[in-house]
Amino acid sequence: MPGTNLTRDEAATRAALLDVTSYTIDLDLTTGEKTFGSTTTIEFTCREPGAETFADLVDATVREITLNGEPLDPATAYADSRIALPGLQAENVLVVRADCTYSHTGEGLHRFVDPVDDRVYLYSQFEVPDARRVYTTFEQPDLKAPFTFTVTAPAHWVVVSNSPTPEPRPLEGADSDKAVWEFEPTKPMSTYITAIVAGEYHAEHDVYRGKHGDIPLGHYCRQSLVEHMDTAALVETTKQSFEFFEEKFDFPYPFGKYDQLYVPEYNMGAMENAGCVTLRDEYLPRSRQPRSFYEFRTSVITHEMAHMWFGDLVTMKWWDDLWLNESFAEWACYWCEAEATEFTDAWTGFANARKQTGYRADQLPSTHPIAADNVDLHAVEVNFDMITYAKGASVLKQLVAWVGLDPFVAGLRQYFKDHAFGNATFDDLLAALERSSGRELGGWAQEWLQTAGVNTLRPAFALDEEGRYTSFSVEQSAHPDWPTLRRHRLGIGLYDRRDGALVRRDYLEIDVEGATTAVEQLVGVDQPDLLLLNDEDHAYAKIRLDERSLATVVGGLSELEDSLPRAIVWGAAWDMTRDGEMPATDWVRLVLANIGQETDAWGVTRIPASTALAVEFYSDPAGRPALKAEWETGLRELLLGAAEGSDHQLTFARAYAAAAHSDQAVADLRSLLDGSWEVAGLSVDQDLRWELVRNLARLGVFGDAEIDAELERDRTSSGKEKAAAARVAQPTAEAKAAGWAAIMDPATPNETSREMVLSIFRFGQADVIEPYLEKYLEAAGTAIDRLGFHKASVLLEHGFPKPLATQATVDRLDAWLADNDAPKAAQRYAGEARAEIVRALAAQERDARG
């Protein structure tokens, strides 16, 4: 349906023609399980009377269209997801009455029935272009307007929207089991941040009392999760964030009330609907989670609140400036988290986890400038990636270091005041930052926002006989496909071993520019045991360790007392491993020697997961059995040596289950599951039980009978999803065939499909996976049309049979990429898979050399 793919040019033409005065939307959620009633009234003006344009509506049965009192025939006016609007007047009223379709893909208005108690829950998800699945729209961010929602629903339901929730008005007579919620008009906003959430939700309320007045707070979840909603902690984080952002941005919260709704089968982490934030209900854990889980949840809460200013109050004109929303909210959420919550070391977690996703994405063939050229909606959907989030936030962090935090914040404050409830471009923001900082930022924007790729920085030096630097420089290089050499604000730390600790002797900051930057300050200085480029983590760049520094950290990384320099070292060593400069075996041994003493929550949980990839993907195949045994044995020792009840213990238990392959490990997993082996302090709760079941299924020890027995213990939606993941993990052709069929079935719920995609293709199962290279390539041509964009993108990004990492696979991908008619998004994901395999083959070769 090309009509669903709005182009930037079409949007600009429509915005030049129209201004939207208001939307009035009546939704009837009582008409059945498949569809709901949607009546939209749009009042708008036209600058060129007599012109024509179109409105957007997707997957609907249109009953009636009236433009300025004149009926339009739906059979001719509604085609290709667009409603043709001819002969416009200076002032216009459009009324569209339609039946719209409930979604089971997490797009539009999603409908979920909880298997625990058969209660019904609805929620909307509209970003990027899916408000048009629920009501008639001008679906582009720069046509803002006030919205008035009226919702008819079962009388015992809860209904929440952007405006404060009114008292429902019962319908009389035969409809006595129904009620109507009549919401007040909203502030002017874009269609994609409007929201409707309805169903049998549980609600808890509080109030934030700030210097600008009271903000009512609501927290919602489905009834079966009430015992898991830790409302006090959620309210505390919310209040801390409000106090921080209102003071830092010097602009009162603009949307009156603030509800946070934890919803099922959610595709994203969360969504910044104005005053009506939706979040994954997996953030209400039913089992014990490590500190990194709660640190991440806090960053999600602060990220969405930052969006109330970045994106909701001031919105980009078109999706080219998507990064203005996401990169700024991402940077601001960690800023808030570190300054206002208990997670004061949030920037360390950012370096250990989030920033690494940016580095990875920026080295794929699909990398793109932060300020991407989003020519149409299809391009926007593909570019919602870690370039936009993680790299964008990293680059802003460096900009803050360059211009200073106070001038940076002053520019933001003026930007909010100048463009409140309107739309802006990056040029508007850049002008505000230039005025506040006194710096020319056009060159910075060009090299950082409008070019792609990540630079590599390495030390180059000479020493005299006493071990002093006689020369020192920082060398900068770039990938030939993305050759820009950028300016970097760079910290350099010099660390020496003293009494069993690595202590920073000296620190300096320099500006790196060009291929070589001399550092005269270090001439005559004694070489340290550890020289750390990018100390304090201001720069966004790959960092290399010199030979002496690498030798120091391999055996003594844990001697660094501060978690942030450790994170820089972890990142540098991991990147050297991925780039084939450090053998995977050395990385595994670095981890085993030091991870038990790591204190950063994200380091503890993320690094073992990376190491599992190094063992299975980056190691020499000939030496892999021995390395797998070393990794498995090392994890068992770490598990037994960890403090009782600690995050280390839980993480090592999960990692040990994932690494298990020996008879000893299989016996351990069985014994943990049946309770015959107890590790003091380790609670084998329901989520950990599923980890054990899935890995026993992966090994072929458990089959459908054992999985079904576990499902009887856990008849929740999460249990069904975990059971599906366990079934497809089995090393049999039958399990893979059944799993693939379910993944390709549009009727499979989106979260169940996601769990299966992430579980189906396991290392060590190449014999039963081999047919799925061709099945994947076949699916690349059809999945987006068949499954919808989100479900298809999960499959295409994460469902490539990566264990088939051979040159033959690369050759087949080359042939397919050279001649196919698949959508560009599918080609992108296939190209990324090829790049990952090429990287793995190079790393395997390096590991083989030792």
Residue pairs with C-beta under 8 A, 6 or more apart in sequence:
1 80
1 81
2 80
3 79
3 80
3 81
3 82
4 58
4 80
4 81
4 129
4 377
5 376
5 377
5 378
6 56
6 129
6 139
6 140
6 376
6 377
7 375
7 376
7 377
8 318
8 319
8 320
8 374
8 375
8 376
11 140
11 142
11 318
12 318
13 53
14 53
14 54
14 138
14 140
14 143
15 140
15 142
15 143
15 317
16 47
17 46
17 47
17 48
17 51
17 53
17 88
18 44
18 45
18 46
18 47
18 53
18 138
18 143
19 44
19 45
19 47
19 143
20 42
20 43
20 44
20 138
20 143
20 144
20 145
21 43
21 44
21 45
21 145
22 42
22 43
22 145
22 146
22 147
22 148
22 185
23 40
23 41
23 42
23 135
23 137
23 145
23 146
23 147
23 148
24 40
24 41
24 42
24 43
24 147
24 148
24 150
25 38
25 39
25 40
25 41
25 135
25 147
25 148
25 149
25 150
26 37
26 38
26 39
26 40
26 150
26 151
26 152
27 36
27 37
27 38
27 39
27 134
27 135
27 149
27 150
27 151
27 152
27 196
28 36
28 37
28 38
28 152
29 36
29 122
29 151
29 152
29 153
29 154
29 157
29 198
30 152
30 153
30 154
30 178
31 37
31 99
33 102
33 111
34 101
34 102
35 61
35 99
35 100
35 101
35 102
36 99
36 100
36 102
36 109
37 97
37 98
37 99
37 100
37 152
38 60
38 96
38 97
38 98
38 99
38 100
38 134
38 135
38 136
39 95
39 96
39 97
39 98
40 94
40 95
40 96
40 98
40 135
40 136
40 137
41 93
41 94
41 95
42 55
42 92
42 93
42 94
42 136
42 138
42 145
43 91
43 92
43 93
44 91
44 92
44 94
44 138
44 145
45 90
45 91
45 92
46 53
46 88
46 89
46 90
46 91
46 92
48 88
49 88
49 89
49 90
50 87
50 88
51 88
52 84
52 85
52 86
52 87
52 88
53 85
53 88
54 82
54 83
54 84
54 85
55 82
55 83
55 85
55 94
55 96
55 136
55 137
55 138
56 81
56 82
56 83
56 129
56 132
56 136
56 137
56 138
56 139
57 78
57 81
57 82
57 83
57 96
57 98
57 100
57 132
57 135
57 136
57 137
58 81
58 108
58 130
58 132
58 133
59 81
59 100
59 101
59 108
59 133
60 98
60 99
60 100
60 101
60 133
61 98
61 99
62 74
62 78
62 83
62 96
62 97
62 98
63 74
63 97
63 98
63 99
64 71
64 74
64 95
64 96
64 97
65 71
65 72
65 73
65 74
65 77
65 78
65 83
65 94
65 95
65 96
65 97
66 72
66 93
66 94
66 95
66 96
67 85
67 87
67 92
67 93
67 94
67 95
68 89
68 92
68 93
68 94
69 93
72 83
72 84
76 84
77 83
77 84
78 84
81 132
83 94
83 96
83 136
85 92
85 94
94 136
96 136
98 136
100 108
100 109
100 133
100 134
100 135
101 108
101 133
102 108
102 109
102 110
102 111
102 122
103 109
103 110
103 111
103 133
104 110
104 111
104 265
104 747
104 749
104 750
105 267
105 746
105 750
105 787
105 788
105 790
105 791
106 125
106 265
106 266
106 267
106 268
106 750
106 751
106 790
107 125
107 130
107 133
107 267
107 788
107 789
107 790
108 124
108 125
108 126
108 130
108 133
108 134
109 122
109 123
109 124
109 133
109 134
109 196
110 122
110 123
110 124
110 125
110 263
110 265
111 120
111 121
111 122
112 120
112 121
112 122
112 263
112 264
112 265
112 717
113 119
113 120
113 121
114 120
114 121
114 222
114 223
114 224
114 264
114 717
115 715
115 716
115 717
115 720
116 224
116 715
116 716
116 717
117 223
117 224
119 199
119 200
119 222
119 223
119 224
120 199
120 200
121 198
121 199
121 200
121 201
121 222
121 263
121 264
122 196
122 197
122 198
122 199
123 195
123 196
123 197
123 198
123 199
123 261
123 263
123 266
123 278
124 131
124 134
124 194
124 195
124 196
124 197
124 273
124 278
125 266
125 267
125 268
125 271
125 278
126 134
126 191
126 192
126 193
126 194
126 195
126 271
126 273
127 192
127 193
127 271
128 192
128 319
128 377
128 380
128 381
128 384
129 139
129 192
129 377
129 380
130 192
131 137
131 139
131 191
131 192
131 194
132 139
132 191
134 196
137 191
138 191
139 191
139 192
140 190
140 191
140 318
141 190
141 191
141 192
141 315
141 316
141 317
141 318
141 319
141 423
142 190
142 315
142 316
142 317
142 318
142 423
143 190
143 191
144 188
144 189
144 190
144 315
144 421
144 422
144 423
145 188
145 189
146 185
146 186
146 187
146 188
146 189
147 162
147 185
147 186
147 189
147 194
148 183
148 184
148 185
148 186
149 161
149 162
149 163
149 181
149 183
149 194
149 196
150 180
150 181
150 182
150 183
151 159
151 161
151 180
151 181
151 183
151 196
151 198
152 171
152 178
152 179
152 180
152 181
153 159
153 178
153 179
153 181
153 198
154 177
154 178
154 179
155 168
155 170
155 171
155 176
155 177
155 178
155 179
156 200
157 179
157 198
157 199
157 200
157 201
158 165
158 197
158 198
158 199
158 200
158 201
158 203
158 220
159 165
159 168
159 181
159 196
159 197
159 198
160 195
160 196
160 197
160 198
160 201
160 218
160 220
160 259
160 261
160 276
161 181
161 183
161 194
161 195
161 196
161 197
161 276
162 183
162 186
162 189
162 193
162 194
162 195
162 255
162 273
162 274
162 275
162 276
163 183
163 184
163 185
163 186
163 256
163 257
163 275
164 183
164 184
164 216
164 256
164 257
165 181
165 183
165 218
166 181
166 182
166 183
166 184
168 179
168 180
168 181
169 179
169 180
169 181
169 182
170 176
170 178
170 179
171 178
171 179
171 180
186 194
186 255
186 274
187 254
187 255
187 274
187 421
188 421
188 422
189 274
189 312
189 315
189 421
190 315
193 272
193 273
193 274
193 311
193 312
194 273
194 274
195 271
195 273
195 274
195 276
195 278
197 220
197 261
197 263
197 276
197 278
199 222
200 222
200 223
201 220
201 221
201 222
201 223
201 261
202 220
202 221
202 222
202 223
202 225
202 226
202 229
203 218
203 219
203 220
204 218
204 219
204 220
204 229
204 231
205 216
205 217
205 218
205 219
206 216
206 217
206 219
206 231
206 235
207 214
207 215
207 216
207 217
208 214
208 215
208 217
208 238
208 239
208 242
208 243
208 258
210 242
210 243
210 246
210 253
211 246
211 247
212 246
212 252
212 253
213 252
215 242
215 253
215 256
215 257
215 258
216 256
216 257
216 258
217 235
217 238
217 239
217 257
217 258
217 259
217 260
218 257
218 258
218 259
218 260
218 261
219 229
219 231
219 234
219 235
219 259
219 260
219 261
219 262
220 259
220 260
220 261
220 262
221 228
221 229
221 261
221 262
221 281
221 284
222 262
222 263
222 264
222 281
224 716
225 262
225 281
225 284
225 286
228 284
228 285
228 286
229 262
229 284
230 284
233 294
234 260
234 301
237 298
237 301
237 302
237 341
238 258
238 260
238 301
238 305
240 336
240 340
240 341
241 301
241 302
241 305
241 336
241 340
241 341
242 253
242 258
242 305
243 340
244 336
244 339
244 340
245 253
245 305
245 306
245 308
245 309
245 332
245 336
246 252
246 253
248 336
248 409
249 309
249 409
249 412
249 413
249 416
250 413
250 416
251 309
251 313
251 413
251 416
251 417
251 420
253 308
254 308
254 309
254 312
254 313
254 420
254 421
255 274
255 275
255 308
255 312
256 275
257 275
258 275
258 277
258 305
258 308
259 275
259 276
259 277
260 277
260 279
260 301
260 304
261 276
261 277
261 278
261 279
262 279
262 280
262 281
262 283
262 284
263 278
263 279
263 280
263 281
264 281
264 717
264 751
265 717
265 749
265 750
265 751
266 278
266 279
266 280
266 281
266 282
266 751
267 750
267 790
268 280
269 279
269 280
269 300
269 303
270 277
270 278
270 279
270 280
270 300
270 301
270 303
270 304
271 277
271 278
271 279
271 304
272 304
272 307
272 308
272 311
272 312
272 329
274 308
274 312
275 308
277 304
277 305
279 300
279 301
279 304
282 718
283 297
283 300
285 293
285 687
286 685
286 686
286 687
286 716
286 718
287 683
287 685
287 686
287 687
287 688
288 650
288 683
288 685
288 687
288 688
290 601
290 604
290 605
290 647
290 650
290 651
291 601
291 647
292 349
292 353
292 601
292 602
292 604
292 605
292 606
292 647
295 337
295 343
295 346
295 349
295 601
295 602
296 349
296 353
298 337
298 341
298 343
298 346
299 333
299 334
299 337
299 343
299 346
300 333
302 332
302 333
302 334
302 336
302 337
302 341
303 329
303 330
303 332
303 333
304 329
305 333
305 336
306 328
306 329
306 332
306 333
306 336
307 325
307 329
309 416
310 324
310 325
310 328
310 329
310 332
311 324
311 325
311 329
313 416
313 420
313 421
314 415
314 416
314 419
314 420
314 421
314 422
314 423
314 424
315 325
315 422
315 423
315 424
316 322
316 324
316 325
316 423
316 424
316 425
317 423
317 424
317 425
318 374
319 374
319 377
319 379
319 380
320 371
320 372
320 373
320 374
321 371
321 424
321 425
321 426
322 372
322 374
322 380
322 383
322 384
322 388
323 370
323 371
323 372
323 388
323 392
323 449
324 424
324 426
324 429
326 384
326 388
326 389
326 392
327 370
327 388
327 389
327 391
327 392
327 393
327 395
327 396
328 392
328 396
330 354
330 389
330 390
330 392
330 393
331 392
331 393
331 396
331 397
331 400
334 346
334 347
334 350
334 354
334 393
337 343
337 346
338 344
338 345
338 346
338 347
343 349
345 563
345 564
345 600
347 397
347 537
347 564
348 563
348 564
348 566
348 567
348 600
348 602
348 603
349 600
349 601
349 602
349 603
350 393
351 537
351 564
351 567
351 568
351 571
352 567
352 570
352 571
352 600
352 602
352 603
352 606
352 607
353 602
353 606
354 389
354 390
354 393
355 390
355 393
355 394
355 537
355 540
355 571
356 390
356 571
356 574
356 606
356 610
357 386
357 389
357 390
358 386
358 387
358 389
358 390
358 391
358 392
358 393
358 394
358 540
359 391
359 454
359 542
359 571
359 575
360 386
360 578
361 367
361 385
361 386
361 387
361 390
361 391
362 387
362 391
362 452
362 453
362 454
363 453
363 454
363 479
363 835
364 831
364 832
364 835
364 836
365 481
365 831
365 832
365 834
365 835
366 385
366 828
366 831
366 832
367 387
367 452
367 453
367 482
368 383
368 387
368 452
369 387
369 449
369 450
369 451
369 452
370 387
370 388
370 391
370 392
370 395
370 448
370 449
370 450
371 426
371 445
371 449
371 450
372 379
372 383
372 387
372 388
373 379
374 380
374 383
378 823
378 824
378 825
381 789
381 793
381 825
382 793
382 824
382 825
382 828
387 452
391 454
391 540
394 540
395 448
395 449
395 540
397 537
397 538
397 540
398 448
398 488
398 489
398 538
398 539
398 540
399 408
399 441
399 444
399 448
400 408
401 489
401 538
402 439
402 444
402 489
403 433
403 437
403 439
403 441
404 437
407 433
407 436
407 437
407 438
408 433
408 436
408 437
410 436
411 429
411 432
411 433
411 434
411 435
411 436
411 437
412 432
412 433
414 432
414 435
414 436
415 424
415 428
415 429
415 432
415 433
418 424
418 428
418 432
419 428
426 445
426 449
430 441
430 442
430 445
433 439
433 441
434 440
434 441
444 487
447 484
447 486
447 487
448 486
451 482
451 484
451 486
452 482
453 478
453 479
453 481
453 482
453 483
453 484
454 479
454 540
454 541
454 542
455 476
455 477
455 478
455 484
455 485
455 486
455 488
455 541
455 542
456 476
456 477
456 478
456 541
456 542
456 543
456 544
457 474
457 475
457 476
457 488
457 490
457 512
457 533
457 534
457 539
457 541
457 542
457 543
457 544
458 474
458 475
458 477
458 533
458 543
458 544
458 546
459 472
459 473
459 474
459 475
459 531
459 533
459 544
459 546
460 472
460 473
460 474
460 475
460 516
461 469
461 470
461 471
461 472
461 473
461 522
461 527
461 546
462 469
462 470
462 471
463 469
463 470
463 527
464 470
466 526
467 526
467 527
468 524
468 525
468 526
468 527
469 522
469 523
469 524
469 525
469 527
470 523
470 524
471 518
471 523
472 518
472 519
472 520
472 522
472 523
472 525
473 516
473 517
473 518
473 519
474 490
474 492
474 510
474 512
474 516
474 517
474 519
474 533
475 515
475 516
476 485
476 486
476 488
476 512
476 514
476 515
476 516
476 517
476 541
477 485
477 515
478 484
478 485
485 513
485 514
485 515
487 511
487 512
487 513
488 511
488 512
488 513
488 538
488 539
488 540
488 541
489 509
489 511
489 512
489 538
489 539
490 509
490 510
490 511
490 512
490 533
490 534
490 538
490 539
490 541
491 507
491 508
491 509
491 533
491 534
491 535
491 536
491 537
491 538
491 539
492 507
492 508
492 509
492 510
492 519
492 522
492 531
492 532
492 533
492 535
493 504
493 506
493 507
493 530
493 531
493 532
493 535
493 536
493 565
494 504
494 505
494 506
494 507
494 525
494 528
494 530
494 531
494 532
495 502
495 503
495 504
495 505
495 528
495 529
495 530
495 531
495 532
495 552
495 560
495 565
496 502
496 503
496 505
496 528
496 529
496 530
497 503
497 529
497 552
497 556
497 559
500 559
501 559
501 560
501 561
502 529
502 530
502 552
502 556
502 559
502 560
502 561
503 561
504 535
504 562
504 565
505 528
506 525
507 535
507 536
508 519
508 521
508 522
509 536
509 538
510 517
510 519
510 521
511 517
512 539
527 548
528 549
529 548
529 549
529 552
530 548
530 549
530 552
530 553
530 560
530 569
531 545
531 546
531 548
531 549
532 543
532 545
532 549
532 565
532 568
532 569
533 543
533 544
534 541
534 543
534 568
535 565
535 568
536 564
537 564
537 567
537 568
542 572
542 575
542 579
543 568
543 571
543 572
543 575
544 572
544 576
544 581
545 553
545 569
545 572
545 573
545 576
550 573
550 582
553 560
553 569
553 573
553 590
553 594
554 586
554 589
554 590
554 593
555 593
556 594
557 566
557 569
557 570
557 590
557 593
557 594
558 566
558 593
558 594
558 596
558 597
558 598
560 566
560 569
563 598
563 599
563 600
563 603
566 598
566 600
566 603
567 600
567 603
570 603
570 607
573 582
573 587
573 590
574 587
574 607
574 610
576 582
577 583
577 584
577 586
577 587
577 614
577 618
577 843
578 618
578 839
578 843
579 839
579 843
580 839
580 842
580 843
580 845
580 846
581 846
582 846
583 846
583 847
583 849
583 850
584 614
584 615
584 618
584 619
584 620
584 627
584 843
584 844
584 846
584 847
585 619
585 620
585 623
585 627
585 847
585 850
587 611
587 614
587 618
588 611
588 614
588 615
588 619
588 627
588 630
588 631
588 634
589 630
591 607
591 608
591 611
592 630
592 631
592 634
592 638
595 603
595 604
595 607
595 608
595 638
596 638
596 641
596 642
596 648
598 604
598 607
601 647
604 647
604 648
604 651
605 647
605 651
608 635
608 651
608 652
608 655
609 655
611 631
612 631
612 655
612 658
612 659
614 843
615 624
615 627
615 628
615 631
615 659
616 624
616 628
616 763
616 764
616 803
617 763
617 802
617 805
617 840
617 843
618 840
618 843
618 844
618 847
619 627
619 843
619 844
619 847
620 627
620 844
620 845
620 847
620 848
621 844
622 848
623 847
623 848
628 659
628 661
629 662
631 659
632 656
632 659
632 660
632 661
632 662
632 665
635 652
635 655
635 656
635 659
636 656
636 665
636 668
638 648
638 652
639 649
639 652
639 653
639 656
639 679
639 682
640 679
642 648
642 649
642 652
643 649
643 681
644 680
644 681
644 682
645 681
645 682
645 683
646 681
649 679
649 681
649 682
650 682
650 688
653 672
653 679
653 682
653 688
653 691
654 688
654 691
656 665
656 668
657 669
657 691
657 692
657 695
658 691
658 695
659 665
660 666
660 668
660 669
660 695
660 699
661 699
661 764
666 696
666 699
666 701
668 677
669 692
669 695
669 696
669 701
670 696
670 701
671 677
672 679
672 682
672 684
672 692
673 684
673 689
673 692
673 693
673 696
675 684
682 688
684 692
686 713
686 714
686 719
689 710
689 713
689 714
690 710
690 714
690 719
690 722
690 723
690 725
690 726
693 702
693 706
693 707
693 710
693 722
693 726
694 722
694 725
694 726
694 729
694 759
695 729
696 702
696 706
697 703
697 706
697 707
697 726
697 727
697 729
697 730
698 729
698 730
698 731
698 762
698 765
699 731
700 730
700 731
700 732
702 726
702 730
703 730
704 727
707 723
707 726
707 727
708 723
710 719
710 723
710 726
711 719
711 720
711 723
713 719
714 722
717 751
720 752
721 751
721 752
721 755
722 755
724 739
724 742
724 752
724 755
724 756
725 755
725 756
725 758
725 759
726 759
727 735
727 738
727 739
728 735
728 736
728 738
728 739
728 742
728 756
728 759
728 760
729 735
729 759
729 760
729 762
731 762
731 764
731 765
731 768
732 768
733 768
736 760
736 768
736 769
736 772
739 756
739 759
739 760
740 760
740 772
740 775
742 748
742 752
742 753
742 756
743 753
743 756
743 757
743 760
743 795
743 799
744 779
744 783
744 786
744 787
744 795
746 786
746 787
746 788
746 791
748 756
750 790
750 791
750 794
753 787
753 791
753 794
753 795
754 791
754 794
757 794
757 795
757 798
757 799
758 798
760 799
761 769
761 772
761 799
761 800
761 801
761 802
761 803
762 769
762 803
763 803
764 803
765 803
766 803
766 804
769 801
769 803
769 804
770 801
770 804
772 801
773 801
773 804
773 809
773 812
776 796
776 799
776 800
776 801
776 830
777 812
777 816
777 820
777 830
779 795
779 796
780 796
780 820
780 822
780 826
780 827
780 829
780 830
781 820
781 821
781 822
781 823
781 826
783 791
783 792
783 795
783 796
783 826
784 792
784 793
784 823
784 825
784 826
786 792
787 795
789 825
792 825
792 826
793 825
793 829
796 825
796 826
796 829
796 830
797 829
797 832
800 829
800 830
800 833
802 833
802 836
802 837
805 837
805 840
805 841
806 837
806 841
807 841
809 837
810 834
810 837
810 838
810 841
813 830
813 831
813 833
813 834
813 837
814 834
816 830
817 827
817 830
817 831
817 834
820 827
822 830
